Every structure is written in C-alpha cells, then in structure tokens.
Amino acid sequence: MPQRLPGESSVTDAAPVTTTKRADSTHEADVIVVGAGPAGSTTAYHLAKSGVSVILLEKTEFPREKVCGDGLTPRATKQLIAMGVDTSVEAGWLPNKGLRILGGGMRLELDWPDLASYPAHGLVRKRADFDEILARQAASAGAKLYERANVTGPILDDRTGRIVGVSVRMNGSKEETVFRAPIVVAADGNSTRLSLAMGLHRREDRPMGVAVRTYFKSPRSDDDYLESWLELWDRREGREKLLPGYGWVFGMGDGTSNVGLGLLNTSSAFKDIDYRDLLKGWVAGMPEEWGYTDENQEGPIRGAALPMGFNRQPHYTKGLLLVGDAGGMVNPFNGEGIAYAMESGEIAAQVITQAVARLTPEGRERALHDYPRILKQTYGGYYTLGRVFVKLIGDPRVMNFATKHGLPHPMLMRFVLKMLANLTDPRGGDAMDRIINGMVRIAPAA
C-alpha cells in the first residue's frame, strides 16, 4: 500500500448524504466555506466584503498549530494587505528583505525584486496564530465563523447530485447539524474529506512533497532574510548522500528559528525515509553556535504534505469549488502554499459574487464554471513549468550541477529568484519579467 503522507487521511466517514431535513435559519447562507485556514478565511473575507452571506466552518478551535515554514513571500504579503491586516512590527510581524541561498559551498543574498505588482518585502509569522488572525478578519467583515465545527460530509440534492450543504458535528457532539447553501467551498486542506466525498481524488501524475519542521532557541532569531539550502545532505552514519528537496532556516524574531526541510516524491527515498530522523541528521552538521541542538528544540518535529501543481481537479463541480491545498495549489518550484491559498480564495470569492448576482440558475452555473478556466489562465502555464522543474531536480546530480554553476552568477540567480518565487510584473516589467512571462504564456496550461 502507498505510504500515507503527513496530514492525509482516509475518508470513509465522509460519505455523501441526501436528506430533506431543513437547516436552522442561522445555519443557512449564500455560501458555506469548509476550513478556516488561509484559503478559507480569505474566501470568506472577500465574500463578506462583497455583501454575500457566508458561513465559515473550522473543525478545530483557535489558536491551533499547523505545520508551516512560517515565511511569507511578497505574494502572500500583498494578500494580507488586501485584507486589511495590520502587518506592522508592532503587531508582531517580522519583515524580511529577501532570500539567502546556500549551496555548493557558496552563500548568496538576494533581495526581493522591486516591482509595481508586489511589495518588496516578505513577512514571518507563526502559524499558531496566523490562521486565527485571518479567520477573525473574515468574521469582522461579516462572515459567520463557527469553531469546533467538524464537517462529516456533503448533503446532496437527490435529483441533481449537487451539493446543497454539509452535515456538521458541533463542539464534539455526536449529533449532526445541517448547514445549507447553494454553493460550498472546500478549503479543508490536503486531506480534503469534502472533495473526496464528492468523488474528486488526487492525481497521481502531479508532484507531491512533504515538509517537516521544528523550532529551536537560537541567536539567529532576528535574521532579516529567509534562508534556503539548495543542497540537502544526508550525513547520517558517515554518509554523503544528496537528496532532492531543500532546507530552510527562518528567524522568528521571538528568540527561535523555524528549521525544516522539504522532499519531493520524485525521490526514490520518498516513501520509506524517516523525515524526522533526516532533519535531525541535517541540523547536526550545522555550526554549534546556532543552537540547533536537542536541548534547544522547542516542540516536536511535525510533518505535512505539499499538494502541488493542481493535483486535484476539476476545481469546480456540482456546486463545490476547491481552493488552496484542497485543489493542489502549492507552487511546485518552491513549496509555497499560503500565497496561492489566499489568491485562489480571492479568485473564488470574485467568481461566486458574480454567480450569486445572476438572475437564473443557468447564469449562475455558467459563472461558476468559469472558476477553473481563470485558475488555469492564472497559474496553469507556470505550474506546468514547475512540474518540469520538479522532474529535473528529482535527480540529485542535476541539483548539484545547477548549484555549483548557477550560484557564482548573481544576475542568473536574480532571474532564478523571480522564477521560483513567481514574482514578476505582468506589464511594464524588465527583461527578466518579459522572458519569464513569455515562458509561462507558451507553456500549456494543463
């Protein structure tokens, strides 16, 4: 049997339900959003700001932990600004200037590009309260937020098969409460029980990654660059083995560093490697003064799956839209998920707002069917290039060659940074922007 990834679950308890039971009026809305992570909260925020009635269901209770690198690129920063979130240092956010790259015995610091379309800084914030900030922002905009609301399955119209609501166990109760809406958004992450119950399974031909991380007390806590290690060496038991993937060190500004690594399923070691043991082996080779030791570790090593490059489709079917990790929207180039979760949430909200305003069921359905087209137009070509990139670096020799011959050339690496972080101006950009945008346009948006 294939190994289950961290955060991925079976869905035997999320079977579709057909019922005539009515929902309480407080449990009815234009839209239900399942999951109050970055994708769901962003969707709910923009819907509420547009005057659409929306219910946001979160199975846990805030604050809650999530596995993440905690580093936000300018793409995610732009989304936070658009939601009106206070991202100041006084509000607990740590800004960063760019990316520090290590590999091939070299160390290169690259500032985020100065663009019209994105801010020239990123941010760091622990996921322990990041998601709650977004959920509270959605609630302040008018979304009805329910915590400890565990969605057990979709409710289907027995004539059309469309989703018309969800059944929910509230506050640990075994009894199920009915929530109804003509449109439902699956923002329930990689495991996405709701999508699976609607027959939407993961595409095996798309890349999948896994990330593990922990925190260490460290004097490097106030680092103003995100740090990426392009060579991930397994040096356990005297070995010198280069694995596909990357490592990171992000200063948190609170006396700790977030230290983690990501691996791709293109590695033959992907299915049977002990990720936590590998992380320990990797940090064991770092300078002692950084403090990445067992006695300085804060909290356990946690892991999560990275669903990449549209690995679950279609993104709209029978009243259900997929956003964020539920739709496999992690960037294959760099493993970034939060920015794409928030962006897809905003796109979904715009489509739904237009659909709700249509005068006929046929018109609403045409508007909703436009959502997958917009996603492919926005990300399809870029993700296709990303899948090619993933296949290439699946061979550690390719990464080793690229690191040795690329890092000595800062101009080339600035191009690589723009490409990997997906940071270009779509109009009026420099020569690098025009080359990258041209490559994305000609790549098939499969």
C-alpha positions as CSV (number, residue, x, y, z in Angstrom):
1,M,0.0,0.0,0.0
2,P,1.3,3.5,-0.7
3,Q,2.5,5.4,2.4
4,R,0.1,8.0,3.7
5,L,1.5,11.4,3.8
6,P,1.5,13.6,6.9
7,G,-1.9,15.3,7.2
8,E,-3.5,12.9,4.7
9,S,-6.4,10.8,6.0
10,S,-8.9,8.2,4.8
11,V,-12.4,9.4,4.1
12,T,-14.6,6.5,5.0
13,D,-16.5,8.7,7.4
14,A,-17.3,11.4,4.9
15,A,-19.9,9.8,2.6
16,P,-22.4,12.0,0.8
17,V,-25.8,12.3,2.5
18,T,-29.1,13.0,0.8
19,T,-31.7,14.5,3.1
20,T,-34.8,16.6,3.3
21,K,-34.0,17.9,6.8
22,R,-34.1,21.7,6.9
23,A,-31.3,23.8,8.4
24,D,-32.0,26.3,11.2
25,S,-32.1,29.8,9.7
26,T,-28.8,30.7,11.4
27,H,-27.3,27.8,9.5
28,E,-28.2,28.9,6.1
29,A,-26.2,31.3,3.8
30,D,-25.4,32.0,0.2
31,V,-22.1,30.2,0.6
32,I,-20.5,27.7,3.1
33,V,-16.7,27.6,3.4
34,V,-15.3,24.5,5.0
35,G,-12.0,25.2,6.6
36,A,-10.7,28.4,8.2
37,G,-7.1,28.2,7.0
38,P,-5.6,30.9,4.8
39,A,-7.7,29.8,1.7
40,G,-11.0,29.5,3.5
41,S,-10.6,32.7,5.6
42,T,-9.6,34.7,2.6
43,T,-12.5,33.4,0.6
44,A,-14.9,34.2,3.4
45,Y,-13.4,37.7,3.9
46,H,-13.8,38.8,0.3
47,L,-17.3,37.2,0.0
48,A,-18.5,39.1,3.1
49,K,-16.9,42.3,1.9
50,S,-18.9,41.9,-1.3
51,G,-22.2,41.5,0.7
52,V,-22.5,37.8,0.2
53,S,-23.8,35.9,3.2
54,V,-21.1,33.3,4.2
55,I,-20.6,30.7,6.9
56,L,-17.1,29.7,7.8
57,L,-16.7,26.3,9.4
58,E,-13.5,25.3,11.3
59,K,-13.2,21.8,12.8
60,T,-10.7,22.9,15.5
61,E,-10.6,25.8,17.9
62,F,-8.3,28.8,17.7
63,P,-5.4,29.1,18.4
64,R,-4.2,26.0,16.8
65,E,-0.9,24.6,15.4
66,K,-0.2,24.0,11.7
67,V,2.9,22.7,10.0
68,C,4.5,25.5,8.0
69,G,7.8,27.2,7.4
70,D,6.2,30.5,8.7
71,G,7.9,32.5,6.0
72,L,5.8,34.6,3.7
73,T,6.9,35.9,0.3
74,P,5.8,39.3,-1.2
75,R,2.9,37.4,-2.9
76,A,1.4,36.5,0.5
77,T,2.2,39.9,1.9
78,K,0.2,41.5,-0.8
79,Q,-2.8,39.4,0.1
80,L,-2.6,40.3,3.8
81,I,-2.5,44.0,2.9
82,A,-5.6,43.5,0.6
83,M,-7.4,42.0,3.6
84,G,-6.6,45.0,5.8
85,V,-4.4,43.0,8.2
86,D,-2.0,45.1,10.3
87,T,1.3,43.7,9.3
88,S,3.5,46.1,11.3
89,V,6.3,45.1,13.6
90,E,4.3,46.5,16.5
91,A,1.5,44.0,15.6
92,G,4.0,41.1,15.9
93,W,5.1,40.6,12.3
94,L,8.8,40.2,11.3
95,P,9.6,41.7,7.9
96,N,12.3,40.2,5.7
97,K,14.4,41.6,2.8
98,G,14.7,38.6,0.6
99,L,16.2,35.2,0.3
100,R,19.6,33.9,1.3
101,I,20.7,30.9,-0.8
102,L,23.3,28.4,0.3
103,G,24.7,25.6,-1.8
104,G,27.9,24.4,-3.5
105,G,30.0,26.0,-0.8
106,M,28.6,29.4,-1.6
107,R,26.3,31.9,0.1
108,L,24.3,34.5,-1.8
109,E,21.8,37.1,-0.5
110,L,19.1,38.2,-3.0
111,D,16.7,41.0,-2.2
112,W,13.1,40.6,-3.2
113,P,12.6,42.3,-6.6
114,D,11.3,45.9,-6.6
115,L,8.0,45.5,-8.5
116,A,4.9,47.5,-9.1
117,S,2.7,44.5,-8.6
118,Y,4.1,43.3,-5.2
119,P,5.7,44.8,-2.1
120,A,9.5,44.5,-1.9
121,H,9.3,42.7,1.5
122,G,8.2,39.4,2.9
123,L,7.0,38.6,6.5
124,V,7.4,35.9,9.1
125,R,4.6,34.9,11.5
126,K,3.9,31.6,13.3
127,R,1.0,29.6,12.0
128,A,0.0,29.1,15.7
129,D,-1.8,32.5,15.4
130,F,-1.6,33.4,11.7
131,D,-4.7,31.5,10.7
132,E,-6.6,32.9,13.6
133,I,-5.8,36.4,12.5
134,L,-7.2,35.7,9.1
135,A,-10.3,34.0,10.5
136,R,-11.0,36.9,12.8
137,Q,-10.6,39.3,9.9
138,A,-13.1,37.4,7.9
139,A,-15.5,37.4,10.9
140,S,-15.1,41.2,11.3
141,A,-16.0,41.6,7.7
142,G,-19.3,39.8,8.3
143,A,-18.6,36.1,7.9
144,K,-20.3,33.8,10.5
145,L,-17.4,31.8,12.0
146,Y,-18.1,28.5,13.7
147,E,-15.2,26.8,15.6
148,R,-15.2,23.1,16.6
149,A,-17.5,22.5,13.6
150,N,-16.4,19.2,12.2
151,V,-17.9,18.6,8.7
152,T,-18.7,14.9,8.3
153,G,-19.9,15.0,4.7
154,P,-21.7,16.8,2.0
155,I,-25.5,17.0,1.6
156,L,-26.6,16.3,-1.9
157,D,-29.8,17.1,-3.8
158,D,-31.2,13.7,-4.6
159,R,-32.4,14.8,-8.0
160,T,-29.3,16.6,-9.4
161,G,-26.5,15.3,-7.2
162,R,-25.4,18.9,-6.5
163,I,-24.1,19.8,-3.1
164,V,-26.6,21.8,-1.2
165,G,-25.0,21.9,2.3
166,V,-22.9,19.9,4.8
167,S,-23.6,17.9,7.9
168,V,-21.6,19.0,10.9
169,R,-20.8,17.8,14.4
170,M,-20.7,20.8,16.6
171,N,-18.5,21.1,19.7
172,G,-17.7,17.4,19.9
173,S,-21.3,16.3,19.7
174,K,-22.2,13.0,18.0
175,E,-25.4,14.6,16.7
176,E,-25.2,16.2,13.3
177,T,-26.3,19.7,12.5
178,V,-27.3,20.7,8.9
179,F,-25.8,23.7,7.3
180,R,-27.3,24.7,3.9
181,A,-26.1,26.8,1.0
182,P,-26.3,26.5,-2.8
183,I,-22.6,27.0,-3.1
184,V,-19.9,25.3,-1.0
185,V,-16.2,25.9,-0.9
186,A,-13.7,23.1,0.1
187,A,-10.8,24.8,1.9
188,D,-10.1,21.8,4.1
189,G,-6.5,21.2,3.1
190,N,-4.7,18.3,1.5
191,S,-6.8,15.6,3.1
192,T,-10.0,17.5,1.9
193,R,-12.6,15.0,3.0
194,L,-15.3,17.0,1.4
195,S,-13.7,16.8,-2.1
196,L,-13.1,13.1,-1.7
197,A,-16.7,12.5,-0.7
198,M,-17.7,14.3,-3.9
199,G,-15.5,11.9,-5.9
200,L,-12.5,14.2,-6.5
201,H,-9.4,12.2,-6.0
202,R,-5.7,13.2,-6.1
203,R,-4.0,13.0,-9.5
204,E,-1.1,10.6,-9.2
205,D,0.7,12.2,-12.2
206,R,1.2,15.5,-10.3
207,P,4.1,16.2,-7.9
208,M,3.7,15.8,-4.2
209,G,6.1,16.9,-1.5
210,V,6.4,16.5,2.3
211,A,7.7,19.1,4.7
212,V,8.9,18.7,8.3
213,R,9.9,21.4,10.7
214,T,10.5,22.3,14.3
215,Y,11.7,25.3,16.4
216,F,15.0,25.9,18.1
217,K,16.0,28.6,20.5
218,S,18.7,30.4,18.6
219,P,20.7,33.6,18.3
220,R,19.7,33.7,14.6
221,S,16.1,34.5,15.6
222,D,16.2,38.1,14.2
223,D,17.6,37.2,10.7
224,D,16.1,39.6,8.1
225,Y,16.5,37.1,5.2
226,L,14.7,33.9,4.6
227,E,17.3,31.2,4.2
228,S,17.1,28.4,1.7
229,W,19.6,25.5,1.5
230,L,19.6,24.1,-2.0
231,E,21.6,21.1,-1.2
232,L,20.1,18.7,1.3
233,W,22.7,16.3,2.5
234,D,22.0,13.2,4.4
235,R,25.1,12.8,6.5
236,R,23.9,10.2,8.9
237,E,26.3,7.4,9.8
238,G,29.1,8.9,7.8
239,R,27.1,9.1,4.6
240,E,27.4,11.8,2.0
241,K,24.1,11.5,0.1
242,L,22.4,14.4,-1.7
243,L,18.6,14.2,-1.7
244,P,16.1,16.0,-3.9
245,G,14.5,18.9,-2.0
246,Y,15.6,21.8,0.1
247,G,16.1,23.0,3.6
248,W,15.2,26.3,5.3
249,V,16.0,28.4,8.3
250,F,13.7,31.2,9.1
251,G,14.3,33.5,12.1
252,M,11.1,34.1,14.0
253,G,12.0,37.3,15.9
254,D,11.0,35.7,19.2
255,G,14.2,34.0,20.2
256,T,13.6,31.0,18.0
257,S,14.3,29.7,14.4
258,N,11.9,27.7,12.3
259,V,14.1,24.9,10.8
260,G,12.7,22.5,8.3
261,L,13.1,20.6,5.1
262,G,11.0,19.5,2.1
263,L,11.4,16.5,-0.1
264,L,9.7,15.6,-3.4
265,N,8.0,12.4,-4.5
266,T,10.5,12.2,-7.4
267,S,13.0,10.8,-4.9
268,S,13.2,7.0,-4.6
269,A,13.6,7.6,-0.8
270,F,10.3,9.5,-0.6
271,K,8.2,6.6,0.6
272,D,10.3,5.0,3.2
273,I,12.6,7.7,4.6
274,D,12.3,8.8,8.2
275,Y,11.8,12.6,7.7
276,R,12.2,13.4,11.3
277,D,15.5,11.5,11.6
278,L,16.7,13.2,8.4
279,L,16.0,16.6,9.9
280,K,18.0,15.7,13.0
281,G,20.8,14.5,10.8
282,W,20.8,17.6,8.7
283,V,20.9,20.1,11.6
284,A,23.6,18.0,13.3
285,G,26.0,19.3,10.7
286,M,25.3,23.0,11.3
287,P,27.5,25.3,13.4
288,E,27.2,24.6,17.2
289,E,26.8,28.3,17.9
290,W,23.5,28.4,16.0
291,G,21.9,26.4,18.8
292,Y,20.1,23.8,16.7
293,T,20.5,21.0,19.3
294,D,18.2,18.7,21.1
295,E,18.3,20.8,24.3
296,N,17.3,23.9,22.4
297,Q,14.4,22.3,20.5
298,E,11.0,23.7,21.3
299,G,8.1,21.4,20.4
300,P,8.1,18.2,18.4
301,I,9.1,17.7,14.8
302,R,5.9,17.9,12.7
303,G,5.2,17.0,9.1
304,A,2.7,17.9,6.4
305,A,2.0,17.0,2.8
306,L,2.5,19.6,0.0
307,P,0.0,19.0,-2.8
308,M,1.4,20.7,-5.9
309,G,0.5,21.9,-9.4
310,F,-3.3,21.4,-9.5
311,N,-3.1,17.8,-8.2
312,R,-6.9,17.6,-7.6
313,Q,-9.3,18.6,-10.4
314,P,-11.8,19.8,-11.5
315,H,-11.7,22.9,-9.3
316,Y,-15.5,23.3,-9.7
317,T,-18.2,20.6,-9.9
318,K,-21.8,20.4,-8.9
319,G,-21.8,23.5,-6.6
320,L,-18.4,22.8,-5.0
321,L,-15.3,24.9,-5.5
322,L,-11.8,23.9,-4.4
323,V,-9.3,26.5,-3.0
324,G,-5.8,26.2,-1.7
325,D,-4.3,22.9,-0.8
326,A,-7.7,21.2,-1.4
327,G,-7.1,22.0,-5.1
328,G,-3.4,21.1,-5.0
329,M,-2.2,24.7,-5.5
330,V,1.2,24.6,-3.8
331,N,3.9,26.1,-6.1
332,P,6.0,23.2,-7.5
333,F,9.0,25.5,-7.8
334,N,9.4,26.4,-4.1
335,G,6.7,24.6,-2.0
336,E,5.0,27.9,-1.2
337,G,1.3,27.3,-0.4
338,I,-0.1,30.3,1.6
339,A,0.1,32.9,-1.1
340,Y,-1.7,30.6,-3.6
341,A,-4.2,29.6,-1.0
342,M,-5.1,33.2,-0.4
343,E,-5.0,34.1,-4.1
344,S,-7.3,31.3,-5.1
345,G,-9.6,32.2,-2.3
346,E,-9.9,35.8,-3.6
347,I,-10.5,34.4,-7.1
348,A,-13.2,32.1,-5.9
349,A,-14.9,34.9,-4.0
350,Q,-14.9,37.1,-7.1
351,V,-16.4,34.3,-9.2
352,I,-19.0,33.4,-6.5
353,T,-20.0,37.0,-6.0
354,Q,-20.8,37.3,-9.8
355,A,-22.6,34.0,-9.7
356,V,-24.8,34.9,-6.8
357,A,-25.9,38.1,-8.6
358,R,-27.1,36.2,-11.7
359,L,-30.9,36.1,-12.2
360,T,-31.2,32.5,-13.4
361,P,-29.8,29.1,-12.3
362,E,-28.3,28.7,-15.8
363,G,-26.5,32.0,-15.5
364,R,-25.2,31.2,-12.0
365,E,-23.8,27.9,-13.2
366,R,-22.1,29.5,-16.2
367,A,-20.4,31.9,-13.9
368,L,-19.2,29.2,-11.5
369,H,-17.9,27.1,-14.4
370,D,-15.5,30.0,-15.2
371,Y,-13.5,29.4,-12.0
372,P,-11.3,26.5,-13.3
373,R,-10.7,28.5,-16.5
374,I,-9.5,31.5,-14.5
375,L,-7.2,29.3,-12.4
376,K,-5.6,27.7,-15.4
377,Q,-5.2,31.1,-17.0
378,T,-3.6,32.5,-13.9
379,Y,-1.4,29.5,-12.8
380,G,-1.6,26.8,-15.5
381,G,1.4,27.6,-17.6
382,Y,3.6,28.4,-14.5
383,Y,2.6,25.2,-12.8
384,T,3.4,23.2,-16.0
385,L,6.9,24.7,-15.9
386,G,7.1,23.8,-12.2
387,R,6.3,20.2,-12.9
388,V,9.2,20.1,-15.4
389,F,11.4,21.7,-12.8
390,V,10.4,19.1,-10.2
391,K,11.3,16.2,-12.6
392,L,14.7,17.7,-13.3
393,I,15.7,18.2,-9.6
394,G,14.4,14.8,-8.8
395,D,17.9,13.7,-9.9
396,P,20.2,15.0,-7.2
397,R,23.0,15.3,-9.8
398,V,21.0,18.0,-11.6
399,M,20.6,20.0,-8.4
400,N,24.3,19.6,-7.6
401,F,25.3,20.8,-11.1
402,A,22.9,23.7,-11.0
403,T,24.1,24.8,-7.6
404,K,27.7,24.7,-8.5
405,H,27.4,26.5,-11.8
406,G,24.5,28.8,-11.0
407,L,25.3,30.4,-7.6
408,P,28.5,32.1,-8.8
409,H,26.4,34.2,-11.2
410,P,24.3,36.7,-9.2
411,M,22.4,38.0,-12.3
412,L,21.4,34.5,-13.2
413,M,20.3,33.9,-9.6
414,R,18.2,37.0,-9.6
415,F,16.4,35.6,-12.6
416,V,16.0,32.2,-10.8
417,L,14.6,34.0,-7.7
418,K,11.9,35.7,-9.8
419,M,11.1,32.5,-11.5
420,L,11.0,30.3,-8.4
421,A,9.0,32.9,-6.3
422,N,6.7,33.8,-9.2
423,L,7.5,37.5,-8.8
424,T,7.2,39.5,-12.0
425,D,5.3,42.5,-13.2
426,P,2.8,41.3,-15.8
427,R,3.1,44.6,-17.7
428,G,6.0,47.1,-18.0
429,G,8.5,44.8,-16.2
430,D,12.2,44.4,-17.0
431,A,13.8,42.0,-19.4
432,M,13.7,39.1,-16.9
433,D,10.0,39.7,-16.3
434,R,9.3,39.6,-20.0
435,I,11.2,36.3,-20.5
436,I,9.5,34.6,-17.6
437,N,6.1,35.9,-18.6
438,G,6.7,34.7,-22.1
439,M,7.7,31.2,-21.0
440,V,4.5,31.0,-18.8
441,R,2.3,32.1,-21.7
442,I,3.6,29.5,-24.1
443,A,3.6,26.6,-21.6
444,P,0.4,24.5,-21.9
445,A,-2.0,25.2,-19.0
446,A,-2.8,21.5,-18.4
